[in-house]
Structures are given as structure tokens and as C-alpha cells.
Amino acid sequence: MDYQSLFKEQVNQLKTENRYRLFAELERKVGEHPHAIWHSDTGPRDVIIWCSNDYLGMGQSKQSIKAMTESANNHGTGAGGTRNISGTSHTIVALESELASLHRKERALVFTSGYVANEASISAISALLDNPVIFSDSMNHASIISGIRYGRAEKIIFRHNDVEHLETLLKVQPYERHKVIIFESVYSMDGDVSPIEKIIHLAKKYNAMTYLDEVHAVGMYGSEGGGVAQQEGLESEIDILQGTLGKAFGTMGGYIAASDAICDAVRGYGSGFIFTTAMPPPLASAALASVQHLRQSQMERDAQQRQSRRLKKRLREYGMPFLTGNTHIVPVMVGDAAKCSQISQMLLDKYGFYIQPINFPTVPKGTERLRITPGPLHSNEMIDDLVMALSKIFNEVNPPSVVSSNANNRAMSA
């Protein structure tokens, strides 16, 4: 067996389908966000990043950098082991306490990433319930899908944000059977928001638990950055809230916030928690400082939302096709994998704007897009320049600009 040829053949298939991912080598510099240095074949060049998940620029905040530096000087760079061996530092306990307080829950549990948080928590919960059935939104993240798979529970998929379809599926199940409804608050590819209150109502009506993934919402929404559930006053109605520290909070890691019993069960049975080296104290310190800052500062959220509105307004004025959700995620639709990659490269080469193309399997074929995430540090001039560049390139490339079939969004054009 020629193993190397097999792998090369599979990679070539990705290239043929325009799904081969090229990574731009970027060097972020403190104090210059969203500017970065792009190390290209022709040498270093200044570019502006438009697709970062560091939504508020907290990855370069003075508070987080100071906390991380002091922690590294005081405690070193590593955790020392898994949480069960020697990795339960005072800092990680303090971070969990802060996250529990943020979400008004009894307890929080920190993981090394949001992916691990979902995979470990969902699989552990599924395994501990009695013959459970998991109801999963059709657009749920890969980490949720993986957690359900490892939990080996029956899975039923409901149409995206379709509460009528969800109820149809729920009502045929025995009331006493253990059920979990898993969904997200903000969906990262379309930028739409789930009907949280309606799903909570169905969960109560049909005796189901609720598991809400808020990774694209924590830090961004709510009076203290607790997410959409906090913004809508529904935190106490959700059984398990899951979030990340690697997006709006600007560091790395994931977590769940829930009752003491649920967190203790995941701590005791979740293999992704038990067998993974703990988050190092410097990372936990930086995350703690970021969470504490965003709980008392609305400035970053207000500025981000203002710039997001401006970007959408300018896109509308230029007749650009984009999905009009009311979140910070602005998908500009292309509808063709090759042209999406071409537009992305032209933006980088000609204008110094970095926006990674989003192609299959991240989104369905025919709905390829540029996912733009304007932040508080993107100036009005930057926004105007970006939209003008997009308009010129779209006119040159002439993509089909097919829009998502998601009923909660619509494409805008002049």
C-alpha cells in the first residue's frame, strides 16, 4: 500500500474542489489591532484583519496582557498537569467563580477550548442520562455533533431555528424519556439568533433539558457580556450555558456554567476534562481579567455594534449581497468556491484586507461567503475603504452571490 500517494490524492481532491485552505502568515502587534503584518512571498506587508474572532480586540487589552505577564512571572508558563493531578491552580478556580457569577449559575467548569467543552460535556451528560434522545439544531457546530456522537445517544435533528418542527419531533417522544435540546444563540456563519425563549417553553412543556452554546455571544451581548440569554433575561431558564474564552474575551479556553450537580458530574465523567492538561495560570489570569473588565465596561460592545451597523449600511448603499442578521457577524455572499477564494486573495493582494474565504464543508456548497466581523477598532475610513474594494472586485469577478436558504436572513441589494 502506497500510503503517501493516498494522502496526496485526497489533498489534490480538495484542491480540485477549491476547498484546499491556504493560510496567511499573520503577525498581530500589540496596540495596532486590527492591523497586522502579513509575511508574504514578496516580504512583510501591513494588512487589516476583517475576520478575527477576537471580536472586541481584548486579545491585546492592557488588562489581559498585564494579568498574563504577572502570572507567568509568578507561576510559570505551565499548569503542571491535569486538573485531577496537579493542574487545579488558584487562578483557574477564581476564573470559574467569575464565570459562574457572570451567568448567575451555581458553578462553572473551565476546559482548554470551547470545542473540548462541548465534546466532553455533551458526551458525559448523554452517557449519564437514561436512554436519552438529543435534539440538535441542523446548523450546530462540529464540536456539538462530536459530543453527541461520543455520547452514543439517539440524535434527532430539527430544522434550523424551526420551533414548530422541533415541537413535532418532541411530542412523539414519551414525556418521561430523558431529552436534551442543544442549540446555539448566535450562529457564526449566518449571524442569526435562535428563538431562545420559544425553545425554553418547549423544553418545559416536553420535559427536556436545555444546552445553549453561546460561544459567539459571550462578551458581546447582555448587560455584563453574559450573552444573548442574559440580554433576554433568560439565563436562569437554561440548564447548561457553554461559552468560550477565545473569542470576545480574547484569550483561549472554553467552559460550561450550570448547577453544581451538572458541573460535578461532567468533572467526574467527562474524559475531555479528566485526561487533558489544565489551562495554564497565565491564560486563566488573562481570561479572568478580560471577563472582569467586560462585565463592567459597555464601551467595547457599544463601539462594535456601532461599526457593525455602519458596515451594513455601506454594504447596502453599494448594493452588496449580505445576510442581514442583527448580530456582529456580517456574511457577504459569493456563492462559488473558486470565486470566493479569488475575491479573498484579491482583497489581500490589491488592498491589504484580510478576509478568509468560507467554503464547503463549513457552509453548504453554493453558499460560499466572506465572513466579516467588524470590531470597535475598525475606523469609519477602514469600513468605507473595504466596501469600496469589495464593490470593485465583485464587479470584476461577477460571482453568482447565491444567498443562504435560512428563513431568518435575507440578502440585501440595491
N, C-alpha and C positions, 0 to 999 in steps of 0.2 A: 504493500500500500504506500503510495506516494502522498504522505500527509501534507507536505508543504504545497504541493500543487492543488490539493483540495482546498486549502485555506485561500490561496491566491485566486482560485476560481470564484470562491464566494465573495471575495473583496471586489473582483472585477465585475461581478453581478451588481454590486452596489453602485459602482461607477457607471455601468450601463444604464441603470435606472435613475441616475442623478441623485442617488441617496448617500454617496460617499461624502463623509464630513471632513472638511478642511478646517483646521484650527488656526486662527490668527494668534500669533505670539504677542501678547499684550503685556505691558508693564505699567500697572497703576502706580501713581505717585501721590503721596500724601499731600493734601492741600490743593490738589489740582483737579479733583473729580468734577465733571465726568471726562476730563482729558486723560489720555494715556499715551504711552509710546508704543507704536506698532513696529516690531522688528521684522521688516520685510526683506525680500531678497536684495532689494536695492539700498538697504540701510534703514536706520531708525527714522521714524516719522511720527509727528504728533497727530492723533486722531481723537474724535469724540465718540464715546461709547453711548449707544442708544438702546441697548437691550440688556442692561445689567439687572440682576435680581437684587442687587444692593439698592433697593428702591429709594431709600432716603439718604444715601451716602453715609450711613452710620459706620460703615467699614473703615472710614477714615476720620471718624469723630475724635476729638481730643479726649473725651471722656473714656472711650473704649481703649484707645491707644495707651493712655496713661495707666489705666487699670491693668492691661495686659503686661505692659513693661514692668510695672512694680511687682506684679505677681510672679513673673518669670525671674526677676531678681531675688525675690523672697523664697520661691518654692521650686524653681527649676522649670524645665520645659515639659516633663512627662507626668503622667498620672500615677505611675508606679504599679499598674496592674488593672485587673477588672475591678468592678465595684465590690465583688464578693471577696477579693483577696486583699488589696491594699489601695484601691482607687477611689474610695469614698472620701474625698477631701472636704474640708470645712467649706471651701468656696462653692463646690457643687451642691452641697446641702443648702447653702444660702441662696443659690440660684433657684433651686427647686421651690424653696419657700416663697421667693419673689414671684415666680410663675404661678404658683397656687393662688397667691393673693391677687395677682393680675386678673385671673379668670374666676375669682370667687369660688374656688374649689377647695376641698379638704387637703388635697395633696397634688404634687406634680412629680413626674419622673423624667429625668433627662437621659437622652441617648446620644450617640455620636453623630447622627444625622436624622433628618426628617424621614428619609427612606427607611432607615432601620427602625425608627419609632413606629411607623405604620406596620412594617412587616412583622416585627416582634410582638407588638401589642395585639394586632388583629389575629395573628395565628394563635397566640396564647389564649385570648378570650374565646375564640372559636373552639379550641380544644377543651376548654373547661366547661362550656355550656353543654346541655343535654340535647343531643340531636338537633343542633341549631340550623336555621336557614338564614343566610346572609343576603340582604337585598342591596345591590350595588348599582349606583348610577352608571350609565353606559359610558360616561366620559371620565370616570375616576382614574386617578393616577396609577402608573405601573406598580408603585410600592403597595398600594391598596390591593391591587389584583394579586400581587405576590403573597401578601399576608393572608388573603382568603385562601389561596391555593395551598399554602403550607398548613393552614388550619384544618384543611380537609373537610370543611363543612359544605353542605349544599349551597350553591350560589344561584341566585335569580337576579338577572339584570333588568332594571327598569329604564325606560327611555329617559333621556337626559332632561332633568328638571320637570318631568311629567308626573304630577301628583295623582292624576286620575289613573294613569297606568299603574303607578305604584299601589294605589288602593285596590285596584282589580287583582293584583298579584297577592296582596296581603290578605284579602278577605277569604281566599280559598284555603288558607292555612288554619289549622286548629288554633284556637285562642291560646291554649296552654303551651303550645310549642315555643321554644326559645327562638327569638328573632332579633336580628341586628340590622338596622338601616344605616348604611355607610355612604356618606356623600361629602362634597366639598362646599365651602362657602363661595369662594372666588375660583373660577376655573381659568387656568393660566393661559390657555390657548385662545379662547374666545373672549375672555374678560367679562363673562356674565356671572350673575349671582344666583344662588339657589334659593328656592322658596322655603327658608328655614322654618318659619312658623307653621306653615301648612304641613311640612314633614313631621314636625314635633306633634302636631294634632293627630296625624295618622298613627304615629308610634304609640301614643297613649290609647288611642281607640282600639288598636290591634295588639296591644301588649308586647311592644318591641322596644329594644334599647336603641339609642341614637349615638352614632360615632361621626363627629364632624371634623373634617380636615380643614384647618384654617391657615395653612402654610403661606398662602398668598395674601392673607388678610391681617395677620397679627403684626402689630406695629403700625398698620396703615389705617385702620378704622376703629371706631369706638372712642369714648372719652379718654381712655388711657392706653389706647393701642391694643386692646384685647381682641380685636377682630370684628367681623360682621355680627356675630351673635351678641357681643357686647353693645354694638351700635344699636341693635334692635331690641335690647333689653331681654335677651333670651338665654343668657349664659346658664342660668340655674336650671333651665329646662333640658339642657343637653347632658347626656350621661358622660360622654368622653369627648373632650376637645383635644385635638392634636395640632401642634404648631412646629415651626422651625425657628432656629436662631440664625440661619444662614441667608436670609433674605432681608426683610426690612430691619432686622436687628443687627445685620452687618457682620456676623461672626460665623459660627459653624455649630451644628448640633440640631437635635430635634427633641421633642418632648410630648408627653400627654399630661393633661390635667383632668382629674376625676375624683371620685370618692377615695377615701383611704383604702377601702376594701379592694377596689378595682386596681389601684396602683400597686398595692401589696401583692395581689395575685399576679400581675404582669411581672413584677420584680422577681417573684419566685418561680415563674414558669416560662417566661419569655427568653428563649435561647439567645436571641439577638442582644438581649441585655446582659444575660448571665456570662456569656463567653466572649464579650468584646471589651477590650481595654477602655477604661473610662476616659471621659473628656479631661484633658489636662487642666490644671488650675489656671494657667494664663488665659485659656479660651473661656473658661467658666467665668473668670473675673471680668473679661471684656464683655461677655454677653450680659452679665449682671448689670454692669454699668450702663449698657445700652438700653436694657429693659427699664431700669430705674429712670433714665433720662426721658424716654419716650412716654412714660406714664405721666410725667408732669409737664411735658412740653408738647404743645399743639402746633408749634411753628412749622416744623418739618412737614407734618401732614397737610397743613393748610397750603403751604407753598407747592407741594407736589400736586395737590388737587387743582390748584390754580393753573399750573403749567400743563396739566393733562387736558383741562378744558380749552386752553389756548391751542394746543396741538390739534385737537379735534376740530376746533373752529377753523383753523387754517387749512386742514385737510379738506374740509367741506367746501371752503371757498375755492380751492383748486380742483374740485371735482374728483378727489381721490377716493377709491373704493375702500372703505374700512368698516369694521363692525362697531356698532355704536353702543356698546355696553357702558354702564355708568361707573366703571372702575378705572384704575390706573393703567390697565393693560390695553394697548391700542393696536389691534391687528390690522395691518394694511394687506389686503387680499391680492394675491398674484394669480393663483390657480394653475400653475405649471411649475414642475420641479426644476427643470433646466433654466427657465427664465427667472425663477426666484433666486437661484444661485447666481445667475448672471447679474441681476439687479444688485444683489448684495455686494458682489465683487466690484461693480462699477461705482457704487456709493463709496466703497473704501478707497479704490484706486484714484478716482477723479475728485472726490470731495472730502475724503478723510472722515467719513461717517461709518462707524462700525455697527451693523445690524446683521446678526447671524440669520441665514435663511431657515425657515421651519418647514421641513418636508416630511413625507411619509417615512416611518410609521408614527411619528409624533402627532401628525394630523392626517386625516384621510386624504387619499390621492384626489387631486382636483381642488383641494382647498389650501394649497401651499400659500405661505404668507410671510411677511416681515412683522415680527412681534416687537413693537416699540413700547418702551417703558420710560416715559419722561419723568424726571426727578426734580426736586426743588432747586438743584444747582444747574439745571439746563436753563439758560437765559432765553429771553424772548427772541433775541437775534439768532441764537442757535436753532430755535424752533422754526423760524421763518426760513433760514437757510436750508434746513433739512427738507422742508416741504417743497421748496422751490427745486431742489435737486431731485427729489422723488418725482415731481411732475415732469421734469425734463427727461429723466431716464425712462419713465413709463411711456412717454410719447415716442421715445426712440425704440424701446424694446417691444411695446404693444402687447402686454400679457393679456390673457383672457379674463383675469380678475374675477374668477368664479367665487361666489361667496358661500359661507357655511350654510347648511340647512337648518342650523339651530334656530328655533322659532323665537328665541328671546333676543335675537340680534337681527339687524338688517344692514345692508351695505348702503353707504351714503355716496351719492354722486351728484354733481351739479346738473 
